[in-house]
Amino acid sequence: MKLYLLSLGVGVLVGILYSVLSVRSPAPPIVALIGLFGMLLGEQVGPVARRLLAGEPLSAAWFSRECAPKITGVSAPESNHGDHAAR
């Protein structure tokens, strides 16, 4: 139930933002798609922040393995470097 209330609250905030930006609801498709893309990018702030707080470096290989598949929907390429052996 908490998730639904949180989702409703976020929806109200987005509605307020749309009002401030003078975007009518339902938003034009391109505005909605850009908003969804922003949500995909925003979801990756958590893993990046956790990695930085743990003192671990950010690398292109880590980003392409951990974040890019969630953003693009395309599976991460398999690595021959043994990075996945510990999984």
A tleap script that builds the chain and sets N, CA, C and O, in Angstrom:
source leaprc.protein.ff14SB
mol = sequence {
  NMET LYS LEU TYR LEU LEU SER LEU GLY VAL
  GLY VAL LEU VAL GLY ILE LEU TYR SER VAL
  LEU SER VAL ARG SER PRO ALA PRO PRO ILE
  VAL ALA LEU ILE GLY LEU PHE GLY MET LEU
  LEU GLY GLU GLN VAL GLY PRO VAL ALA ARG
  ARG LEU LEU ALA GLY GLU PRO LEU SER ALA
  ALA TRP PHE SER ARG GLU CYS ALA PRO LYS
  ILE THR GLY VAL SER ALA PRO GLU SER ASN
  HIE GLY ASP HIE ALA ALA CARG
}
set mol.1.N position { 0.821 -1.192 0.000 }
set mol.1.CA position { 0.000 0.000 0.000 }
set mol.1.C position { 0.862 1.253 0.000 }
set mol.1.O position { 0.528 2.258 -0.628 }
set mol.2.N position { 1.988 1.173 0.723 }
set mol.2.CA position { 2.895 2.316 0.802 }
set mol.2.C position { 3.423 2.690 -0.588 }
set mol.2.O position { 3.539 3.871 -0.913 }
set mol.3.N position { 3.743 1.679 -1.404 }
set mol.3.CA position { 4.242 1.924 -2.754 }
set mol.3.C position { 3.203 2.662 -3.591 }
set mol.3.O position { 3.550 3.554 -4.366 }
set mol.4.N position { 1.939 2.299 -3.441 }
set mol.4.CA position { 0.880 2.947 -4.216 }
set mol.4.C position { 0.709 4.405 -3.800 }
set mol.4.O position { 0.521 5.278 -4.648 }
set mol.5.N position { 0.772 4.664 -2.516 }
set mol.5.CA position { 0.644 6.042 -2.045 }
set mol.5.C position { 1.835 6.889 -2.486 }
set mol.5.O position { 1.677 8.051 -2.860 }
set mol.6.N position { 3.019 6.300 -2.439 }
set mol.6.CA position { 4.207 7.001 -2.908 }
set mol.6.C position { 4.098 7.300 -4.399 }
set mol.6.O position { 4.434 8.397 -4.846 }
set mol.7.N position { 3.628 6.322 -5.164 }
set mol.7.CA position { 3.443 6.518 -6.597 }
set mol.7.C position { 2.420 7.622 -6.876 }
set mol.7.O position { 2.617 8.441 -7.774 }
set mol.8.N position { 1.347 7.641 -6.118 }
set mol.8.CA position { 0.336 8.689 -6.265 }
set mol.8.C position { 0.938 10.059 -5.959 }
set mol.8.O position { 0.680 11.028 -6.673 }
set mol.9.N position { 1.734 10.137 -4.906 }
set mol.9.CA position { 2.375 11.397 -4.542 }
set mol.9.C position { 3.316 11.907 -5.622 }
set mol.9.O position { 3.338 13.098 -5.932 }
set mol.10.N position { 4.090 10.995 -6.188 }
set mol.10.CA position { 5.001 11.376 -7.265 }
set mol.10.C position { 4.195 11.825 -8.488 }
set mol.10.O position { 4.573 12.779 -9.168 }
set mol.11.N position { 3.099 11.143 -8.762 }
set mol.11.CA position { 2.236 11.543 -9.871 }
set mol.11.C position { 1.680 12.942 -9.684 }
set mol.11.O position { 1.597 13.712 -10.641 }
set mol.12.N position { 1.300 13.276 -8.462 }
set mol.12.CA position { 0.801 14.627 -8.174 }
set mol.12.C position { 1.916 15.649 -8.395 }
set mol.12.O position { 1.678 16.716 -8.960 }
set mol.13.N position { 3.132 15.323 -7.950 }
set mol.13.CA position { 4.260 16.232 -8.169 }
set mol.13.C position { 4.528 16.447 -9.650 }
set mol.13.O position { 4.792 17.572 -10.075 }
set mol.14.N position { 4.464 15.384 -10.437 }
set mol.14.CA position { 4.665 15.511 -11.886 }
set mol.14.C position { 3.540 16.344 -12.488 }
set mol.14.O position { 3.782 17.152 -13.384 }
set mol.15.N position { 2.319 16.159 -12.009 }
set mol.15.CA position { 1.209 16.972 -12.487 }
set mol.15.C position { 1.434 18.448 -12.206 }
set mol.15.O position { 1.142 19.299 -13.046 }
set mol.16.N position { 1.953 18.749 -11.025 }
set mol.16.CA position { 2.267 20.138 -10.681 }
set mol.16.C position { 3.365 20.674 -11.593 }
set mol.16.O position { 3.288 21.807 -12.067 }
set mol.17.N position { 4.388 19.855 -11.837 }
set mol.17.CA position { 5.469 20.251 -12.725 }
set mol.17.C position { 4.944 20.516 -14.139 }
set mol.17.O position { 5.317 21.508 -14.765 }
set mol.18.N position { 4.082 19.633 -14.638 }
set mol.18.CA position { 3.482 19.843 -15.955 }
set mol.18.C position { 2.712 21.154 -15.980 }
set mol.18.O position { 2.764 21.882 -16.971 }
set mol.19.N position { 2.002 21.463 -14.909 }
set mol.19.CA position { 1.235 22.702 -14.837 }
set mol.19.C position { 2.159 23.914 -14.904 }
set mol.19.O position { 1.879 24.876 -15.620 }
set mol.20.N position { 3.256 23.866 -14.159 }
set mol.20.CA position { 4.224 24.963 -14.155 }
set mol.20.C position { 4.835 25.147 -15.543 }
set mol.20.O position { 5.088 26.273 -15.972 }
set mol.21.N position { 5.072 24.027 -16.244 }
set mol.21.CA position { 5.663 24.077 -17.591 }
set mol.21.C position { 4.619 24.303 -18.682 }
set mol.21.O position { 4.958 24.360 -19.864 }
set mol.22.N position { 3.364 24.430 -18.293 }
set mol.22.CA position { 2.248 24.628 -19.233 }
set mol.22.C position { 2.115 23.478 -20.228 }
set mol.22.O position { 1.833 23.701 -21.405 }
set mol.23.N position { 2.318 22.254 -19.756 }
set mol.23.CA position { 2.115 21.053 -20.572 }
set mol.23.C position { 0.771 20.473 -20.177 }
set mol.23.O position { 0.529 20.182 -19.006 }
set mol.24.N position { -0.101 20.309 -21.161 }
set mol.24.CA position { -1.418 19.765 -20.846 }
set mol.24.C position { -1.321 18.256 -20.652 }
set mol.24.O position { -0.479 17.588 -21.253 }
set mol.25.N position { -2.187 17.744 -19.814 }
set mol.25.CA position { -2.202 16.305 -19.565 }
set mol.25.C position { -3.374 15.701 -20.314 }
set mol.25.O position { -4.451 16.294 -20.263 }
set mol.26.N position { -3.266 14.603 -20.987 }
set mol.26.CA position { -2.037 13.814 -21.091 }
set mol.26.C position { -0.998 14.530 -21.936 }
set mol.26.O position { -1.319 15.234 -22.893 }
set mol.27.N position { 0.229 14.332 -21.561 }
set mol.27.CA position { 1.334 15.009 -22.231 }
set mol.27.C position { 1.438 14.547 -23.676 }
set mol.27.O position { 1.095 13.408 -23.993 }
set mol.28.N position { 1.908 15.424 -24.550 }
set mol.28.CA position { 2.195 14.981 -25.916 }
set mol.28.C position { 3.172 13.803 -25.875 }
set mol.28.O position { 4.015 13.737 -24.981 }
set mol.29.N position { 3.072 12.883 -26.822 }
set mol.29.CA position { 3.905 11.675 -26.770 }
set mol.29.C position { 5.386 11.934 -26.603 }
set mol.29.O position { 6.042 11.219 -25.846 }
set mol.30.N position { 5.939 12.924 -27.276 }
set mol.30.CA position { 7.380 13.151 -27.154 }
set mol.30.C position { 7.732 13.615 -25.740 }
set mol.30.O position { 8.776 13.231 -25.212 }
set mol.31.N position { 6.890 14.426 -25.126 }
set mol.31.CA position { 7.140 14.878 -23.754 }
set mol.31.C position { 7.073 13.682 -22.807 }
set mol.31.O position { 7.903 13.549 -21.908 }
set mol.32.N position { 6.082 12.814 -23.012 }
set mol.32.CA position { 5.945 11.632 -22.159 }
set mol.32.C position { 7.143 10.697 -22.323 }
set mol.32.O position { 7.649 10.163 -21.336 }
set mol.33.N position { 7.601 10.497 -23.560 }
set mol.33.CA position { 8.754 9.621 -23.793 }
set mol.33.C position { 10.027 10.183 -23.174 }
set mol.33.O position { 10.826 9.439 -22.607 }
set mol.34.N position { 10.214 11.479 -23.282 }
set mol.34.CA position { 11.394 12.091 -22.673 }
set mol.34.C position { 11.315 11.966 -21.151 }
set mol.34.O position { 12.329 11.744 -20.490 }
set mol.35.N position { 10.114 12.107 -20.601 }
set mol.35.CA position { 9.937 11.926 -19.161 }
set mol.35.C position { 10.252 10.507 -18.723 }
set mol.35.O position { 10.884 10.300 -17.687 }
set mol.36.N position { 9.815 9.528 -19.508 }
set mol.36.CA position { 10.123 8.134 -19.187 }
set mol.36.C position { 11.623 7.870 -19.279 }
set mol.36.O position { 12.183 7.147 -18.454 }
set mol.37.N position { 12.266 8.455 -20.281 }
set mol.37.CA position { 13.713 8.292 -20.406 }
set mol.37.C position { 14.416 8.914 -19.197 }
set mol.37.O position { 15.391 8.361 -18.688 }
set mol.38.N position { 13.925 10.048 -18.751 }
set mol.38.CA position { 14.481 10.676 -17.560 }
set mol.38.C position { 14.339 9.785 -16.334 }
set mol.38.O position { 15.234 9.734 -15.490 }
set mol.39.N position { 13.212 9.084 -16.237 }
set mol.39.CA position { 13.034 8.155 -15.116 }
set mol.39.C position { 14.039 7.011 -15.201 }
set mol.39.O position { 14.598 6.598 -14.185 }
set mol.40.N position { 14.271 6.500 -16.408 }
set mol.40.CA position { 15.272 5.433 -16.569 }
set mol.40.C position { 16.651 5.906 -16.124 }
set mol.40.O position { 17.373 5.188 -15.432 }
set mol.41.N position { 17.006 7.118 -16.528 }
set mol.41.CA position { 18.300 7.658 -16.118 }
set mol.41.C position { 18.341 7.896 -14.616 }
set mol.41.O position { 19.343 7.606 -13.962 }
set mol.42.N position { 17.252 8.423 -14.072 }
set mol.42.CA position { 17.187 8.699 -12.640 }
set mol.42.C position { 17.330 7.454 -11.785 }
set mol.42.O position { 17.872 7.511 -10.681 }
set mol.43.N position { 16.842 6.323 -12.294 }
set mol.43.CA position { 16.976 5.068 -11.551 }
set mol.43.C position { 18.432 4.651 -11.401 }
set mol.43.O position { 18.761 3.870 -10.509 }
set mol.44.N position { 19.302 5.157 -12.253 }
set mol.44.CA position { 20.712 4.769 -12.191 }
set mol.44.C position { 21.514 5.638 -11.238 }
set mol.44.O position { 22.694 5.374 -11.008 }
set mol.45.N position { 20.898 6.666 -10.681 }
set mol.45.CA position { 21.589 7.517 -9.717 }
set mol.45.C position { 21.937 6.707 -8.465 }
set mol.45.O position { 23.013 6.875 -7.890 }
set mol.46.N position { 21.027 5.836 -8.049 }
set mol.46.CA position { 21.262 5.027 -6.848 }
set mol.46.C position { 22.492 4.143 -6.952 }
set mol.46.O position { 23.371 4.226 -6.094 }
set mol.47.N position { 22.588 3.290 -7.985 }
set mol.47.CA position { 23.775 2.442 -8.089 }
set mol.47.C position { 25.076 3.240 -8.224 }
set mol.47.O position { 26.098 2.856 -7.655 }
set mol.48.N position { 25.043 4.332 -8.962 }
set mol.48.CA position { 26.248 5.149 -9.124 }
set mol.48.C position { 26.626 5.773 -7.783 }
set mol.48.O position { 27.799 5.772 -7.409 }
set mol.49.N position { 25.647 6.304 -7.063 }
set mol.49.CA position { 25.924 6.921 -5.760 }
set mol.49.C position { 26.448 5.891 -4.765 }
set mol.49.O position { 27.390 6.172 -4.024 }
set mol.50.N position { 25.846 4.700 -4.742 }
set mol.50.CA position { 26.329 3.652 -3.826 }
set mol.50.C position { 27.775 3.288 -4.132 }
set mol.50.O position { 28.578 3.089 -3.221 }
set mol.51.N position { 28.099 3.202 -5.400 }
set mol.51.CA position { 29.463 2.851 -5.794 }
set mol.51.C position { 30.444 3.947 -5.368 }
set mol.51.O position { 31.524 3.658 -4.853 }
set mol.52.N position { 30.056 5.206 -5.589 }
set mol.52.CA position { 30.933 6.307 -5.202 }
set mol.52.C position { 31.098 6.382 -3.685 }
set mol.52.O position { 32.202 6.618 -3.193 }
set mol.53.N position { 30.003 6.181 -2.939 }
set mol.53.CA position { 30.086 6.216 -1.479 }
set mol.53.C position { 30.926 5.075 -0.921 }
set mol.53.O position { 31.528 5.208 0.145 }
set mol.54.N position { 30.969 3.954 -1.637 }
set mol.54.CA position { 31.787 2.816 -1.210 }
set mol.54.C position { 33.259 3.019 -1.568 }
set mol.54.O position { 34.110 2.204 -1.215 }
set mol.55.N position { 33.549 4.120 -2.277 }
set mol.55.CA position { 34.932 4.397 -2.658 }
set mol.55.C position { 35.398 3.606 -3.861 }
set mol.55.O position { 36.595 3.546 -4.141 }
set mol.56.N position { 34.469 3.000 -4.573 }
set mol.56.CA position { 34.831 2.233 -5.759 }
set mol.56.C position { 34.815 3.153 -6.973 }
set mol.56.O position { 33.988 4.062 -7.051 }
set mol.57.N position { 35.719 2.924 -7.919 }
set mol.57.CA position { 35.771 3.791 -9.096 }
set mol.57.C position { 34.629 3.484 -10.071 }
set mol.57.O position { 34.144 2.356 -10.154 }
set mol.58.N position { 34.225 4.502 -10.791 }
set mol.58.CA position { 33.269 4.312 -11.883 }
set mol.58.C position { 34.074 4.078 -13.140 }
set mol.58.O position { 35.019 4.812 -13.432 }
set mol.59.N position { 33.701 3.060 -13.877 }
set mol.59.CA position { 34.398 2.792 -15.140 }
set mol.59.C position { 33.362 2.567 -16.222 }
set mol.59.O position { 32.206 2.246 -15.947 }
set mol.60.N position { 33.796 2.741 -17.443 }
set mol.60.CA position { 32.896 2.514 -18.572 }
set mol.60.C position { 32.448 1.057 -18.607 }
set mol.60.O position { 31.308 0.765 -18.969 }
set mol.61.N position { 33.345 0.140 -18.232 }
set mol.61.CA position { 32.988 -1.281 -18.235 }
set mol.61.C position { 31.904 -1.564 -17.195 }
set mol.61.O position { 30.956 -2.300 -17.470 }
set mol.62.N position { 32.042 -0.983 -16.005 }
set mol.62.CA position { 31.022 -1.176 -14.978 }
set mol.62.C position { 29.696 -0.583 -15.420 }
set mol.62.O position { 28.650 -1.219 -15.283 }
set mol.63.N position { 29.735 0.636 -15.951 }
set mol.63.CA position { 28.508 1.292 -16.389 }
set mol.63.C position { 27.822 0.494 -17.485 }
set mol.63.O position { 26.604 0.322 -17.459 }
set mol.64.N position { 28.600 0.003 -18.454 }
set mol.64.CA position { 27.986 -0.757 -19.560 }
set mol.64.C position { 27.443 -2.099 -19.079 }
set mol.64.O position { 26.498 -2.625 -19.666 }
set mol.65.N position { 28.027 -2.661 -18.021 }
set mol.65.CA position { 27.557 -3.940 -17.498 }
set mol.65.C position { 26.361 -3.772 -16.560 }
set mol.65.O position { 25.430 -4.577 -16.599 }
set mol.66.N position { 26.375 -2.743 -15.725 }
set mol.66.CA position { 25.365 -2.589 -14.683 }
set mol.66.C position { 24.231 -1.639 -15.041 }
set mol.66.O position { 23.076 -1.919 -14.717 }
set mol.67.N position { 24.524 -0.536 -15.691 }
set mol.67.CA position { 23.519 0.501 -15.921 }
set mol.67.C position { 22.940 0.487 -17.333 }
set mol.67.O position { 21.727 0.598 -17.507 }
set mol.68.N position { 23.792 0.353 -18.329 }
set mol.68.CA position { 23.332 0.448 -19.715 }
set mol.68.C position { 22.231 -0.554 -20.055 }
set mol.68.O position { 21.293 -0.182 -20.759 }
set mol.69.N position { 22.294 -1.818 -19.590 }
set mol.69.CA position { 21.204 -2.750 -19.923 }
set mol.69.C position { 19.857 -2.299 -19.355 }
set mol.69.O position { 18.819 -2.536 -19.973 }
set mol.70.N position { 19.861 -1.659 -18.200 }
set mol.70.CA position { 18.611 -1.194 -17.604 }
set mol.70.C position { 18.055 0.012 -18.352 }
set mol.70.O position { 16.840 0.203 -18.416 }
set mol.71.N position { 18.937 0.820 -18.914 }
set mol.71.CA position { 18.513 2.006 -19.652 }
set mol.71.C position { 18.054 1.627 -21.053 }
set mol.71.O position { 17.023 2.107 -21.524 }
set mol.72.N position { 18.816 0.770 -21.718 }
set mol.72.CA position { 18.539 0.445 -23.123 }
set mol.72.C position { 17.662 -0.786 -23.308 }
set mol.72.O position { 17.008 -0.929 -24.341 }
set mol.73.N position { 17.642 -1.675 -22.320 }
set mol.73.CA position { 16.890 -2.913 -22.461 }
set mol.73.C position { 17.645 -3.987 -23.216 }
set mol.73.O position { 17.101 -5.057 -23.488 }
set mol.74.N position { 18.897 -3.710 -23.559 }
set mol.74.CA position { 19.742 -4.654 -24.284 }
set mol.74.C position { 20.687 -5.315 -23.290 }
set mol.74.O position { 21.285 -4.637 -22.454 }
set mol.75.N position { 20.825 -6.627 -23.375 }
set mol.75.CA position { 21.698 -7.357 -22.451 }
set mol.75.C position { 23.134 -6.871 -22.554 }
set mol.75.O position { 23.600 -6.465 -23.618 }
set mol.76.N position { 23.819 -6.923 -21.426 }
set mol.76.CA position { 25.223 -6.525 -21.389 }
set mol.76.C position { 26.058 -7.535 -22.153 }
set mol.76.O position { 25.783 -8.733 -22.104 }
set mol.77.N position { 27.072 -7.066 -22.856 }
set mol.77.CA position { 27.957 -7.993 -23.556 }
set mol.77.C position { 28.744 -8.832 -22.556 }
set mol.77.O position { 29.139 -8.344 -21.497 }
set mol.78.N position { 28.963 -10.080 -22.897 }
set mol.78.CA position { 29.739 -10.959 -22.027 }
set mol.78.C position { 31.201 -10.562 -22.087 }
set mol.78.O position { 31.718 -10.202 -23.145 }
set mol.79.N position { 31.858 -10.631 -20.947 }
set mol.79.CA position { 33.259 -10.249 -20.854 }
set mol.79.C position { 34.140 -11.494 -20.781 }
set mol.79.O position { 33.756 -12.500 -20.185 }
set mol.80.N position { 35.301 -11.421 -21.381 }
set mol.80.CA position { 36.273 -12.525 -21.313 }
set mol.80.C position { 37.311 -12.282 -20.240 }
set mol.80.O position { 38.270 -13.045 -20.120 }
set mol.81.N position { 37.131 -11.222 -19.452 }
set mol.81.CA position { 38.128 -10.840 -18.466 }
set mol.81.C position { 37.908 -11.490 -17.118 }
set mol.81.O position { 38.663 -11.220 -16.184 }
set mol.82.N position { 36.918 -12.321 -16.985 }
set mol.82.CA position { 36.676 -12.997 -15.710 }
set mol.82.C position { 35.926 -12.165 -14.715 }
set mol.82.O position { 35.817 -12.559 -13.554 }
set mol.83.N position { 35.393 -11.012 -15.123 }
set mol.83.CA position { 34.646 -10.164 -14.195 }
set mol.83.C position { 33.400 -10.858 -13.688 }
set mol.83.O position { 32.962 -10.595 -12.568 }
set mol.84.N position { 32.816 -11.745 -14.492 }
set mol.84.CA position { 31.580 -12.402 -14.125 }
set mol.84.C position { 31.809 -13.717 -13.385 }
set mol.84.O position { 30.852 -14.355 -12.948 }
set mol.85.N position { 33.067 -14.125 -13.241 }
set mol.85.CA position { 33.358 -15.416 -12.611 }
set mol.85.C position { 32.920 -15.435 -11.142 }
set mol.85.O position { 32.515 -16.476 -10.624 }
set mol.86.N position { 33.004 -14.282 -10.480 }
set mol.86.CA position { 32.663 -14.216 -9.057 }
set mol.86.C position { 31.155 -14.207 -8.839 }
set mol.86.O position { 30.701 -14.374 -7.707 }
set mol.87.N position { 30.371 -14.014 -9.896 }
set mol.87.CA position { 28.924 -13.924 -9.752 }
set mol.87.C position { 28.299 -15.237 -9.541 }
set mol.87.O position { 27.079 -15.326 -9.402 }
savepdb mol mol.pdb
quit
